[in-house]
Amino acid sequence: MKTLKQSLILCAMILLIPLGSMAQDMAKNQSFWVHEDVVKPGMISEYEAVCKELLGHLNTHNIQEANFIVTNTADNRYLYVGPIDNMADLDNSIFTSLAEKMGKENMNALFNRMDKCYDVEHDYIITIDNDLSYQPGGINQTPEGENYRKFHYLYVTPGNRAMVKEKMKAVKDMFASKGSKVYYRVYRSGFGTRGEFYMVAVAAKDPLDYAQKAMANDALLGEDGKKTMWDLFSNLLSYEEFVGQMRPDMAYSSSN
């Protein structure tokens, strides 16, 4: 079990995200701080209950500094994602303000319960790549009505990162030229990640909607699509795919 001090630091980090809507179009390559909890399978209900209690305190006390979206994956990882301008943002904390408003003892008790729900956690930074992302209407991390996610992790090496980027640009150009209706956002790995990768996030209503869109897209792209995708994948170090679900019930914005 982590010490109480470590727990307080963790939860303060979750809440240090600066203001600003993450559903808006991003004119720049926005960086995001990600906190990832690997929750024990038998503790999922307790974990979500504690997190929603914390969310309730944020709403009750109208904490202005906090702003994050949440997704959880099929392998019990919960990812808290919020924008940062630079590394110095990680030094900011709203713990003092929140503790004053909800009471230090109440906060300590909440953190103690959270500690029991997981043994592994990660913190890292990713950056959206607008040049490689394909979303003609503008970058939107949370398109309305599409909470289902497929996360594709494309791992690269320092020696072939330039080639992979070139091939990913070719994929985007092909999607655009064919008028594909499968939209995606590309994120680059950054400080603290496990290996170097591009992460491609695809939104859909549900698994059936995703499958139908994928089949229609395969038919649209045809043989050109197969060749372009093979040119990309043949240059990768490795590839992983994860299913996820956006959790608007666990997200927070001061504008809520």
VEXKOL-149047 format. One line per 3 residues: their letters; for each residue y, x, z of N, C-alpha, C. Coordinates in pm, 1 decimal, decimal comma, always signed. Layout:
<segus>
a> Y X Z Y X Z Y X Z; ...;
</segus>
This chain:
<segus>
mkt> -119,0 +84,9 +0,0 +0,0 +0,0 +0,0 +123,7 +88,2 +0,0; +221,5 +49,2 -80,1 +344,1 +127,7 -86,0 +421,2 +114,1 +43,8; +505,1 +208,7 +71,0 +592,5 +197,7 +186,6 +698,7 +93,6 +158,3;
lkq> +759,1 +41,5 +264,9 +862,7 -58,7 +248,1 +979,7 -3,8 +168,9; +1013,4 +122,0 +193,1 +1126,3 +181,9 +121,5 +1101,4 +182,6 -27,5; +979,0 +218,8 -68,5 +946,7 +220,2 -210,7 +957,2 +80,4 -269,6;
sli> +913,6 -19,9 -193,0 +918,5 -156,9 -241,2 +1061,8 -202,6 -262,1; +1149,2 -167,3 -169,5 +1288,9 -206,7 -181,1 +1352,9 -144,5 -303,7; +1321,2 -17,0 -327,7 +1375,3 +50,8 -445,1 +1327,2 -16,8 -573,0;
lca> +1198,6 -52,8 -575,9 +1141,2 -117,6 -693,4 +1214,1 -247,5 -724,0; +1225,5 -333,1 -625,2 +1285,9 -463,3 -650,6 +1433,8 -450,6 -681,3; +1499,0 -352,5 -621,7 +1639,1 -330,1 -655,9 +1651,3 -289,3 -802,6;
mil> +1557,5 -208,7 -850,5 +1560,2 -166,3 -990,1 +1541,1 -285,2 -1082,3; +1452,8 -378,8 -1044,4 +1429,8 -496,1 -1127,0 +1559,1 -573,1 -1147,8; +1647,3 -566,9 -1047,9 +1766,4 -650,1 -1049,4 +1892,2 -577,3 -1091,7;
lip> +1881,2 -452,5 -1136,0 +2002,8 -377,3 -1165,7 +2055,1 -400,9 -1306,1; +1993,9 -492,0 -1381,8 +2028,0 -508,3 -1521,9 +2170,5 -561,2 -1538,6; +2249,5 -502,4 -1628,6 +2386,2 -547,0 -1647,9 +2394,9 -682,1 -1716,2;
lgs> +2514,5 -738,2 -1716,3 +2536,7 -869,0 -1775,0 +2525,2 -864,0 -1926,3; +2504,1 -982,3 -1987,2 +2502,7 -993,8 -2132,6 +2380,6 -1069,1 -2178,8; +2393,3 -1155,3 -2278,2 +2280,0 -1232,7 -2327,8 +2192,5 -1146,5 -2415,0;
maq> +2060,7 -1151,9 -2388,8 +1968,0 -1074,6 -2468,7 +1921,5 -1152,4 -2590,6; +1963,6 -1277,7 -2605,6 +1927,1 -1356,3 -2723,3 +2029,1 -1340,6 -2834,4; +2136,2 -1269,1 -2808,5 +2240,4 -1253,7 -2907,9 +2203,4 -1148,7 -3012,0;
dma> +2272,0 -1154,5 -3126,7 +2252,6 -1052,0 -3228,2 +2300,2 -918,5 -3172,3; +2228,8 -811,0 -3206,2 +2262,0 -679,1 -3153,3 +2315,6 -592,0 -3265,8; +2443,4 -560,7 -3257,2 +2506,0 -479,9 -3361,7 +2463,0 -334,8 -3352,9;
knq> +2420,8 -292,3 -3235,5 +2378,3 -154,0 -3219,2 +2230,9 -150,8 -3180,4; +2175,5 -30,1 -3177,2 +2037,5 -14,5 -3133,6 +2034,2 -16,0 -2980,7; +2023,2 -133,9 -2924,9 +2029,5 -153,6 -2780,8 +1907,8 -93,3 -2711,3;
sfw> +1932,5 -23,4 -2601,2 +1823,3 +27,6 -2518,4 +1793,4 -71,1 -2405,8; +1667,8 -69,4 -2360,5 +1623,5 -159,6 -2254,9 +1543,9 -82,4 -2150,5; +1571,1 -115,1 -2026,9 +1487,4 -65,0 -1918,5 +1374,2 -164,5 -1897,2;
vhe> +1251,6 -115,0 -1885,8 +1133,7 -199,5 -1866,8 +1066,7 -162,7 -1735,3; +1044,2 -261,5 -1651,9 +959,7 -242,2 -1534,1 +831,3 -320,5 -1556,5; +719,0 -253,4 -1539,0 +587,7 -312,0 -1567,4 +501,6 -310,4 -1441,7;
dvv> +457,8 -428,4 -1397,4 +364,6 -441,7 -1285,9 +226,4 -475,3 -1340,6; +126,1 -398,8 -1301,2 -12,0 -426,5 -1340,6 -75,8 -502,9 -1224,7; -79,8 -633,8 -1235,6 -115,8 -721,6 -1124,7 -267,6 -736,0 -1114,5;
kpg> -316,3 -734,2 -990,8 -459,0 -754,3 -966,3 -497,8 -895,1 -1011,9; -611,4 -910,2 -1081,9 -650,5 -1042,4 -1133,6 -653,9 -1151,3 -1027,1; -700,6 -1116,2 -907,1 -710,9 -1216,0 -802,1 -580,7 -1246,5 -731,5;
mis> -473,3 -1175,5 -768,4 -345,4 -1191,5 -699,7 -236,1 -1249,5 -789,8; -272,7 -1296,5 -907,5 -173,6 -1344,9 -1003,0 -93,6 -1462,5 -947,3; -161,9 -1558,4 -886,9 -91,5 -1675,2 -833,6 +6,1 -1636,0 -724,3;
eye> -38,6 -1546,7 -632,5 +48,6 -1502,1 -525,0 +167,1 -1424,1 -580,6; +139,6 -1337,2 -677,5 +246,2 -1256,2 -737,6 +353,2 -1344,7 -800,5; +310,3 -1441,7 -881,5 +407,5 -1528,3 -946,9 +484,3 -1612,4 -846,0;
avc> +418,7 -1652,3 -739,3 +486,7 -1730,5 -635,7 +596,9 -1648,3 -570,4; +567,6 -1520,7 -539,6 +667,5 -1434,4 -478,3 +783,0 -1410,3 -574,7; +751,3 -1382,2 -700,8 +856,0 -1357,1 -799,8 +947,0 -1478,6 -817,0;
kel> +888,8 -1597,2 -813,3 +970,1 -1717,8 -828,9 +1054,1 -1744,6 -704,6; +1004,4 -1701,8 -588,6 +1088,0 -1709,7 -468,8 +1210,0 -1619,3 -483,9; +1185,8 -1497,5 -534,4 +1295,3 -1404,6 -557,7 +1393,9 -1463,4 -657,7;
lgh> +1340,8 -1523,6 -762,9 +1425,6 -1587,6 -863,0 +1509,4 -1698,8 -799,3; +1447,6 -1771,8 -708,7 +1520,5 -1877,4 -639,8 +1638,1 -1824,2 -559,8; +1618,8 -1709,2 -495,5 +1728,8 -1648,0 -420,3 +1840,4 -1601,9 -513,9;
lnt> +1803,3 -1549,6 -629,3 +1905,0 -1507,8 -726,5 +1989,4 -1626,5 -770,5; +1922,5 -1737,3 -797,8 +1994,5 -1856,9 -840,7 +2077,9 -1916,3 -727,9; +2018,3 -1924,1 -610,4 +2088,3 -1982,7 -496,3 +2216,3 -1907,8 -463,9;
hni> +2207,0 -1774,1 -470,4 +2321,3 -1691,1 -432,0 +2405,6 -1648,3 -551,4; +2367,3 -1697,4 -670,6 +2446,7 -1673,1 -792,4 +2477,1 -1525,3 -810,7; +2372,3 -1443,9 -811,0 +2387,1 -1298,8 -828,3 +2429,9 -1270,2 -972,3;
qea> +2548,5 -1218,1 -989,8 +2607,9 -1202,1 -1122,5 +2554,6 -1082,0 -1199,2; +2509,9 -979,8 -1128,5 +2473,1 -855,1 -1195,4 +2337,4 -860,2 -1265,9; +2252,8 -955,0 -1227,5 +2114,8 -955,4 -1276,9 +2102,4 -1028,7 -1409,9;
nfi> +2018,1 -977,0 -1497,8 +1993,3 -1038,3 -1628,7 +1867,3 -976,3 -1687,0; +1757,7 -1049,8 -1693,7 +1634,0 -995,1 -1748,8 +1546,0 -1105,4 -1804,8; +1465,5 -1069,1 -1904,1 +1361,2 -1155,8 -1955,7 +1227,9 -1101,6 -1908,0;
vtn> +1125,6 -1186,5 -1912,6 +994,6 -1148,7 -1860,6 +886,4 -1191,3 -1958,9; +788,4 -1104,1 -1975,4 +668,5 -1140,0 -2050,2 +546,9 -1092,2 -1973,1; +436,5 -1165,2 -1986,1 +311,5 -1114,9 -1929,3 +204,9 -1112,3 -2037,8;
tad> +121,4 -1011,0 -2032,3 +19,1 -989,7 -2133,4 -117,1 -1036,0 -2083,8; -211,4 -1046,6 -2176,2 -344,0 -1097,6 -2142,6 -419,3 -1006,6 -2046,6; -377,4 -879,3 -2034,9 -443,2 -787,6 -1941,7 -364,3 -775,6 -1810,1;
nry> -293,1 -883,1 -1775,4 -230,3 -898,1 -1642,7 -114,7 -802,3 -1616,8; -44,8 -761,9 -1719,9 +77,2 -682,7 -1702,0 +198,9 -774,6 -1712,7; +291,6 -757,2 -1621,2 +416,7 -832,6 -1621,8 +529,5 -734,5 -1651,1;
lyv> +606,7 -762,4 -1757,3 +711,8 -672,5 -1802,5 +847,6 -739,1 -1785,2; +933,5 -673,0 -1708,4 +1071,5 -717,6 -1687,7 +1160,4 -631,3 -1776,7; +1238,1 -695,2 -1863,7 +1311,5 -623,0 -1966,9 +1459,7 -660,3 -1960,5;
gpi> +1544,2 -558,8 -1947,6 +1688,2 -584,1 -1944,2 +1764,9 -472,6 -2010,6; +1882,3 -502,0 -2067,1 +1959,8 -403,2 -2142,0 +2027,7 -300,1 -2052,8; +2037,4 -178,3 -2101,7 +2114,1 -72,6 -2035,1 +2200,6 -2,8 -2140,0;
dnm> +2313,9 +47,8 -2096,1 +2402,3 +121,7 -2186,1 +2369,9 +269,9 -2187,3; +2324,1 +321,5 -2072,7 +2289,7 +462,4 -2062,3 +2206,4 +484,0 -1937,1; +2161,5 +606,9 -1917,2 +2075,9 +638,1 -1802,9 +2147,7 +617,0 -1670,0;
adl> +2279,6 +629,1 -1670,6 +2355,4 +612,3 -1546,7 +2341,8 +470,9 -1491,1; +2310,2 +374,2 -1577,8 +2292,2 +236,9 -1531,0 +2177,5 +225,6 -1430,7; +2082,8 +318,4 -1439,2 +1967,5 +312,9 -1349,5 +2005,4 +347,0 -1206,0;
dns> +2123,0 +402,9 -1185,6 +2168,1 +435,8 -1050,4 +2234,4 +317,4 -981,3; +2263,6 +212,5 -1057,5 +2329,3 +96,4 -999,0 +2228,2 +6,6 -929,4; +2270,5 -62,1 -827,2 +2181,1 -149,4 -752,6 +2258,4 -265,7 -693,4;
ift> +2196,6 -384,1 -696,3 +2257,5 -499,7 -632,4 +2182,7 -535,7 -504,7; +2098,2 -442,4 -458,1 +2019,2 -469,9 -338,6 +2106,1 -506,3 -218,3; +2215,1 -434,0 -199,1 +2301,0 -459,4 -83,6 +2357,4 -600,8 -87,7;
sla> +2404,9 -641,5 -204,3 +2461,9 -775,6 -218,5 +2358,1 -884,1 -194,8; +2240,9 -867,0 -252,8 +2136,3 -967,4 -238,0 +2086,0 -973,8 -94,8; +2069,8 -857,0 -30,6 +2022,7 -853,6 +108,1 +2121,0 -921,9 +201,8;
ekm> +2247,8 -902,6 +178,5 +2348,8 -966,0 +262,3 +2343,5 -1117,7 +250,8; +2313,9 -1165,5 +130,4 +2319,0 -1309,1 +107,5 +2189,9 -1380,9 +148,1; +2074,9 -1316,8 +129,6 +1950,5 -1384,2 +164,8 +1895,9 -1341,9 +300,3;
gke> +1951,8 -1234,6 +358,4 +1906,2 -1186,0 +487,5 +1805,8 -1073,4 +472,0; +1830,3 -962,8 +542,0 +1746,0 -844,1 +527,6 +1601,4 -870,3 +567,5; +1579,3 -941,8 +677,2 +1443,0 -967,9 +722,3 +1367,3 -1054,0 +621,8;
nmn> +1433,0 -1152,8 +566,1 +1368,6 -1237,4 +465,5 +1331,1 -1157,4 +341,8; +1420,3 -1067,2 +301,4 +1391,2 -984,7 +184,5 +1274,3 -890,1 +212,2; +1271,2 -829,9 +330,4 +1162,1 -739,4 +365,8 +1027,7 -811,3 +360,6;
alf> +1024,4 -933,0 +412,7 +900,9 -1010,8 +413,6 +855,5 -1043,3 +271,8; +951,5 -1072,3 +184,7 +920,1 -1103,1 +45,2 +861,4 -981,5 -24,4; +921,0 -865,3 -2,5 +873,1 -742,8 -64,9 +734,3 -703,6 -13,4;
nrm> +709,2 -725,4 +114,9 +577,8 -694,0 +171,0 +468,4 -775,8 +103,6; +496,4 -900,3 +75,6 +398,5 -985,9 +6,5 +377,7 -938,8 -137,4; +484,9 -895,5 -201,0 +474,1 -848,3 -339,1 +389,4 -722,0 -348,1;
dkc> +401,6 -633,7 -250,6 +327,9 -507,0 -250,5 +176,6 -526,0 -260,7; +127,2 -634,9 -206,9 -17,1 -658,0 -201,7 -75,9 -700,5 -335,8; +10,2 -730,9 -430,4 -36,7 -791,4 -555,3 -69,8 -691,7 -664,5;
ydv> -30,8 -565,7 -649,1 -57,9 -465,5 -753,1 -60,5 -326,8 -692,2; -134,6 -238,1 -757,5 -142,3 -98,6 -716,2 -76,7 -5,3 -816,9; -50,1 -54,7 -939,6 +2,5 +28,8 -1048,2 +129,7 -34,1 -1102,5;
ehd> +230,6 +49,4 -1124,3 +356,0 +5,2 -1184,3 +411,3 +116,8 -1271,9; +491,0 +79,5 -1369,9 +551,5 +176,5 -1460,3 +696,9 +138,9 -1485,1; +778,9 +238,9 -1509,8 +917,9 +218,4 -1549,8 +946,4 +309,3 -1668,4;
yii> +1009,3 +253,3 -1771,5 +1038,6 +333,1 -1889,7 +1148,7 +266,3 -1970,8; +1191,2 +334,7 -2075,0 +1299,3 +286,8 -2160,5 +1250,4 +275,4 -2303,9; +1288,0 +166,7 -2369,2 +1263,0 +148,3 -2511,6 +1394,6 +110,2 -2579,0;
tid> +1403,1 +132,7 -2709,7 +1526,1 +104,6 -2784,0 +1491,8 +27,6 -2910,5; +1561,1 -82,9 -2931,8 +1535,0 -158,9 -3054,0 +1586,9 -81,1 -3174,4; +1514,2 -89,6 -3284,4 +1553,5 -22,1 -3408,1 +1589,8 -129,2 -3510,3;
ndl> +1719,2 -152,7 -3527,3 +1763,8 -256,8 -3619,3 +1728,8 -225,9 -3764,0; +1726,6 -97,3 -3798,9 +1698,3 -59,2 -3936,8 +1553,8 -89,7 -3976,4; +1464,2 -89,1 -3879,5 +1323,3 -113,4 -3909,0 +1279,6 -255,9 -3877,6;
syq> +1359,4 -326,7 -3797,4 +1325,4 -464,8 -3762,0 +1353,0 -557,9 -3879,7; +1271,5 -664,3 -3888,5 +1288,6 -762,4 -3996,2 +1309,9 -900,1 -3932,8; +1434,1 -941,7 -3925,7 +1470,9 -1073,2 -3873,0 +1601,5 -1112,8 -3942,1;
pgg> +1590,8 -1169,3 -4064,1 +1708,1 -1191,9 -4149,3 +1821,7 -1269,2 -4083,2; +1790,9 -1358,5 -3989,6 +1895,3 -1437,3 -3925,7 +1967,7 -1365,7 -3814,0; +1930,2 -1241,4 -3784,9 +1988,3 -1166,2 -3674,1 +1885,3 -1142,5 -3565,3;
inq> +1896,9 -1031,7 -3496,1 +1800,1 -994,9 -3393,8 +1807,8 -1091,6 -3276,2; +1694,4 -1150,6 -3242,1 +1684,5 -1244,6 -3131,9 +1550,9 -1220,3 -3061,6; +1555,5 -1175,5 -2937,6 +1431,9 -1145,9 -2865,0 +1358,1 -1270,5 -2820,0;
tpe> +1428,8 -1381,3 -2809,1 +1367,3 -1502,9 -2755,3 +1395,1 -1622,7 -2845,5; +1340,4 -1624,9 -2968,2 +1362,9 -1740,2 -3056,4 +1311,2 -1868,4 -2991,5; +1389,2 -1973,4 -3000,6 +1358,3 -2098,7 -2931,8 +1225,1 -2156,8 -2978,2;
gen> +1145,2 -2197,9 -2881,9 +1017,6 -2262,5 -2912,4 +906,6 -2167,3 -2951,3; +932,5 -2035,7 -2945,0 +831,8 -1938,0 -2985,8 +809,3 -1838,2 -2872,0; +731,3 -1878,4 -2774,0 +705,3 -1793,7 -2657,5 +578,4 -1710,0 -2670,7;
yrk> +494,5 -1739,6 -2767,7 +373,4 -1659,1 -2790,5 +413,4 -1526,2 -2855,1; +346,6 -1418,4 -2815,2 +378,3 -1286,4 -2868,7 +253,3 -1208,3 -2908,0; +268,8 -1132,1 -3016,2 +175,9 -1024,4 -3049,1 +256,1 -894,9 -3043,8;
fhy> +208,0 -800,9 -2964,1 +272,2 -670,1 -2952,2 +183,7 -566,3 -3019,8; +234,5 -503,5 -3124,2 +160,7 -402,0 -3199,0 +218,1 -265,0 -3164,7; +135,5 -177,0 -3110,2 +179,1 -42,3 -3071,3 +128,4 +57,2 -3174,8;
lyv> +220,2 +122,9 -3243,7 +188,9 +220,5 -3347,6 +223,2 +359,2 -3293,8; +121,9 +435,7 -3257,7 +144,2 +566,5 -3195,8 +158,1 +674,0 -3302,6; +254,0 +763,1 -3279,5 +281,8 +870,0 -3375,5 +283,3 +1003,6 -3302,8;
tpg> +285,4 +1109,9 -3380,3 +297,1 +1244,8 -3326,2 +430,9 +1302,8 -3370,4; +480,2 +1406,5 -3302,2 +606,1 +1468,2 -3345,7 +601,1 +1513,9 -3490,7; +483,3 +1556,6 -3535,1 +472,5 +1609,0 -3671,0 +477,9 +1503,5 -3779,2;
nra> +445,9 +1377,4 -3746,3 +445,0 +1276,0 -3851,6 +541,2 +1160,7 -3824,9; +630,6 +1174,9 -3726,3 +721,6 +1064,1 -3694,7 +811,6 +1028,9 -3813,3; +855,4 +1130,6 -3888,6 +941,8 +1103,6 -4003,2 +866,9 +1026,5 -4111,6;
mvk> +741,2 +1063,1 -4134,5 +660,5 +993,4 -4234,3 +635,1 +849,0 -4193,1; +603,0 +827,6 -4065,9 +577,5 +691,8 -4018,0 +702,7 +605,8 -4031,2; +817,3 +661,8 -3997,0 +942,0 +586,6 -4011,0 +965,0 +547,5 -4156,7;
ekm> +938,5 +640,0 -4247,3 +954,5 +611,3 -4390,1 +863,1 +497,2 -4433,2; +738,0 +498,5 -4386,5 +642,5 +394,8 -4423,6 +678,6 +260,2 -4361,2; +734,6 +262,6 -4239,6 +775,9 +137,8 -4176,4 +896,3 +77,5 -4248,4;
kav> +984,2 +162,3 -4298,5 +1096,6 +112,8 -4378,9 +1045,1 +49,4 -4507,4; +939,7 +105,8 -4563,6 +881,5 +48,6 -4684,8 +822,4 -89,1 -4656,2; +761,1 -105,8 -4539,5 +706,6 -236,6 -4500,6 +819,1 -339,2 -4490,0;
kdm> +927,7 -302,4 -4423,7 +1040,4 -395,4 -4410,4 +1096,1 -433,0 -4547,3; +1113,4 -335,6 -4634,4 +1167,4 -362,4 -4768,2 +1076,1 -457,4 -4844,6; +944,7 -440,3 -4826,9 +850,8 -528,1 -4895,5 +860,3 -670,4 -4841,1;
fas> +866,6 -684,9 -4708,2 +880,0 -817,6 -4647,9 +1006,8 -886,2 -4699,5; +1114,7 -810,4 -4707,0 +1242,2 -867,3 -4751,7 +1237,4 -908,7 -4898,2; +1179,4 -824,4 -4981,8 +1174,0 -853,9 -5125,0 +1086,2 -974,0 -5156,2;
kgs> +983,5 -996,0 -5074,1 +892,5 -1108,8 -5093,5 +941,0 -1235,5 -5022,2; +1044,4 -1222,0 -4940,1 +1092,8 -1337,4 -4865,8 +996,7 -1381,6 -4756,4; +934,1 -1286,6 -4688,7 +836,7 -1319,2 -4584,6 +900,7 -1400,5 -4472,9;
kvy> +821,1 -1495,3 -4418,2 +864,7 -1577,2 -4305,1 +810,4 -1524,4 -4172,5; +741,7 -1412,0 -4176,1 +696,0 -1347,3 -4053,3 +801,9 -1246,2 -4012,1; +872,5 -1277,2 -3905,7 +981,3 -1192,1 -3858,3 +932,5 -1105,5 -3742,5;
yrv> +989,9 -987,2 -3729,7 +946,4 -898,4 -3622,6 +1059,8 -806,7 -3580,2; +1047,3 -759,1 -3456,4 +1141,9 -662,2 -3401,3 +1066,6 -533,3 -3370,0; +1130,5 -421,5 -3401,5 +1069,6 -290,2 -3380,1 +1145,0 -217,9 -3269,4;
yrs> +1070,0 -163,4 -3173,8 +1127,2 -86,2 -3063,7 +1070,7 +55,4 -3066,6; +1156,4 +153,7 -3039,9 +1112,5 +293,1 -3029,5 +1087,9 +328,8 -2883,5; +984,1 +407,7 -2859,6 +958,0 +454,9 -2724,2 +1066,8 +552,0 -2680,8;
gfg> +1086,6 +560,8 -2549,3 +1188,6 +649,4 -2496,5 +1144,2 +713,2 -2367,0; +1238,0 +742,2 -2280,5 +1211,7 +811,9 -2155,1 +1109,8 +734,9 -2070,6; +1005,5 +805,7 -2027,6 +908,6 +748,3 -1936,0 +791,5 +677,3 -1999,4;
trg> +788,1 +665,3 -2133,1 +677,2 +594,8 -2195,8 +552,7 +682,6 -2200,5; +439,3 +616,6 -2214,1 +311,9 +688,1 -2223,1 +281,4 +714,5 -2370,9; +328,5 +828,2 -2418,8 +311,4 +862,0 -2559,3 +429,0 +813,3 -2643,1;
efy> +434,9 +860,0 -2766,5 +541,3 +822,7 -2859,2 +491,6 +712,8 -2950,7; +568,8 +605,3 -2960,6 +521,6 +492,1 -3039,3 +637,1 +408,8 -3091,8; +604,2 +325,0 -3190,7 +686,2 +211,0 -3227,9 +612,8 +87,3 -3178,2;
mva> +686,3 -4,8 -3117,0 +625,9 -131,2 -3076,6 +684,3 -242,1 -3161,7; +597,7 -317,4 -3226,1 +639,6 -426,9 -3313,4 +607,0 -558,6 -3243,3; +710,0 -638,8 -3216,7 +693,3 -766,1 -3146,9 +708,7 -880,6 -3246,7;
vaa> +607,3 -967,3 -3250,5 +608,4 -1083,3 -3341,0 +599,7 -1209,9 -3257,1; +690,3 -1303,5 -3281,1 +694,5 -1428,7 -3205,0 +631,8 -1542,5 -3284,7; +569,7 -1636,4 -3212,0 +514,1 -1756,6 -3272,3 +508,8 -1865,6 -3165,7;
kdp> +478,4 -1988,0 -3207,9 +469,8 -2097,8 -3111,8 +346,3 -2085,0 -3023,4; +234,7 -2045,9 -3084,5 +106,9 -2037,3 -3014,3 +10,6 -1957,5 -3101,9; -112,5 -1932,9 -3054,9 -206,9 -1853,6 -3136,4 -233,9 -1913,1 -3274,2;
ldy> -243,0 -2046,3 -3282,9 -268,1 -2109,5 -3412,0 -152,1 -2087,9 -3507,7; -30,8 -2104,8 -3457,3 +88,1 -2082,5 -3539,8 +92,4 -1939,1 -3589,6; +60,2 -1844,4 -3502,5 +58,5 -1703,2 -3542,7 -44,4 -1680,0 -3653,4;
aqk> -164,9 -1734,6 -3634,7 -272,0 -1714,5 -3733,0 -234,5 -1774,7 -3867,7; -174,0 -1892,1 -3866,8 -134,8 -1956,9 -3991,2 -25,9 -1877,7 -4063,3; +70,4 -1827,4 -3987,5 +175,8 -1746,6 -4047,7 +119,8 -1616,7 -4105,4;
ama> +25,7 -1556,6 -4032,7 -32,6 -1430,7 -4079,1 -110,2 -1451,4 -4208,8; -186,3 -1560,6 -4217,6 -262,9 -1589,6 -4339,6 -169,6 -1615,1 -4457,4; -65,0 -1693,0 -4434,5 +30,0 -1721,1 -4542,0 +101,3 -1593,1 -4585,8;
nda> +128,5 -1506,1 -4488,7 +197,2 -1380,6 -4521,9 +107,3 -1287,8 -4601,8; -19,5 -1282,0 -4566,6 -114,5 -1199,8 -4642,6 -121,4 -1245,2 -4787,2; -123,5 -1377,8 -4806,3 -129,2 -1431,6 -4942,7 -0,7 -1400,1 -5018,3;
llg> +113,1 -1408,4 -4949,3 +241,7 -1381,1 -5012,5 +254,2 -1235,5 -5054,5; +213,4 -1143,8 -4967,5 +229,5 -1000,5 -4995,4 +127,2 -948,5 -5094,7; +7,7 -1008,0 -5094,9 -95,1 -973,3 -5191,6 -140,2 -827,8 -5183,7;
edg> -178,6 -773,9 -5296,7 -230,1 -636,8 -5303,2 -121,8 -534,1 -5270,2; +1,5 -565,4 -5308,5 +111,1 -474,8 -5273,5 +121,9 -460,3 -5122,1; +103,8 -571,6 -5052,6 +110,1 -569,1 -4907,9 -0,6 -486,0 -4847,1;
kkt> -120,8 -501,6 -4896,6 -234,3 -425,1 -4845,4 -211,8 -274,7 -4863,2; -161,9 -237,2 -4979,5 -139,7 -95,0 -5006,2 -29,5 -38,7 -4916,2; +80,1 -113,2 -4902,1 +191,8 -65,6 -4820,5 +151,7 -53,0 -4674,7;
mwd> +74,8 -149,8 -4625,5 +30,0 -144,1 -4486,6 -69,6 -29,7 -4466,1; -155,2 -6,5 -4563,6 -250,4 +103,7 -4551,7 -178,5 +238,2 -4550,2; -74,0 +250,3 -4632,4 +3,9 +374,0 -4632,2 +64,0 +400,6 -4494,4;
lfs> +102,7 +294,2 -4425,7 +155,9 +309,5 -4290,4 +46,5 +346,5 -4191,6; -58,3 +267,5 -4187,8 -161,7 +286,1 -4085,5 -239,0 +416,6 -4103,1; -247,5 +466,6 -4224,0 -319,3 +592,5 -4246,5 -243,9 +712,1 -4190,5;
nll> -117,8 +692,5 -4152,4 -38,5 +800,7 -4095,8 -23,0 +791,3 -3944,1; -83,8 +691,4 -3881,9 -70,5 +672,5 -3737,9 -167,5 +760,0 -3660,5; -128,1 +796,2 -3540,2 -219,5 +863,7 -3448,0 -321,1 +765,5 -3394,0;
sye> -274,6 +645,7 -3353,9 -362,1 +539,0 -3305,2 -285,8 +408,2 -3305,7; -356,8 +299,8 -3277,8 -298,0 +166,6 -3284,3 -357,2 +79,4 -3174,8; -271,9 -0,3 -3109,5 -316,7 -97,0 -3009,9 -245,5 -229,0 -3032,9;
efv> -313,5 -338,4 -2997,3 -256,0 -471,9 -3011,6 -275,3 -548,3 -2881,6; -170,4 -616,7 -2836,1 -178,0 -695,1 -2713,4 -120,3 -833,7 -2737,1; -183,0 -931,7 -2674,4 -132,7 -1068,7 -2677,1 -48,4 -1091,3 -2553,1;
gqm> +64,3 -1159,3 -2569,3 +151,1 -1185,7 -2455,4 +215,0 -1322,6 -2463,0; +285,9 -1356,8 -2357,6 +355,2 -1484,5 -2348,4 +488,9 -1462,0 -2280,2; +596,9 -1506,2 -2341,1 +726,2 -1500,4 -2274,8 +726,2 -1597,8 -2158,6;
rpd> +793,9 -1557,2 -2050,5 +796,3 -1640,0 -1929,9 +939,9 -1678,4 -1893,9; +995,5 -1776,5 -1962,1 +1131,5 -1820,0 -1927,6 +1142,9 -1871,7 -1784,4; +1028,8 -1914,6 -1725,8 +1030,5 -1962,2 -1587,5 +1045,4 -1848,3 -1486,8;
may> +1031,3 -1722,1 -1533,4 +1045,4 -1608,0 -1445,0 +1166,1 -1521,1 -1482,3; +1237,0 -1559,3 -1587,6 +1353,1 -1483,6 -1633,6 +1477,0 -1525,3 -1554,4; +1579,6 -1440,8 -1562,8 +1703,9 -1473,0 -1491,0 +1825,0 -1424,3 -1569,0;
sss> +1926,9 -1509,5 -1569,5 +2058,7 -1473,4 -1620,3 +2161,4 -1539,7 -1529,6; +2270,1 -1473,0 -1505,5 +2373,4 -1529,8 -1418,6 +2435,4 -1654,5 -1479,9; +2410,1 -1677,5 -1608,7 +2464,0 -1796,5 -1675,4 +2371,2 -1916,4 -1662,1;
n> +2251,7 -1895,2 -1596,2 +2155,7 -2005,9 -1580,1 +2218,8 -2122,5 -1503,3;
</segus>
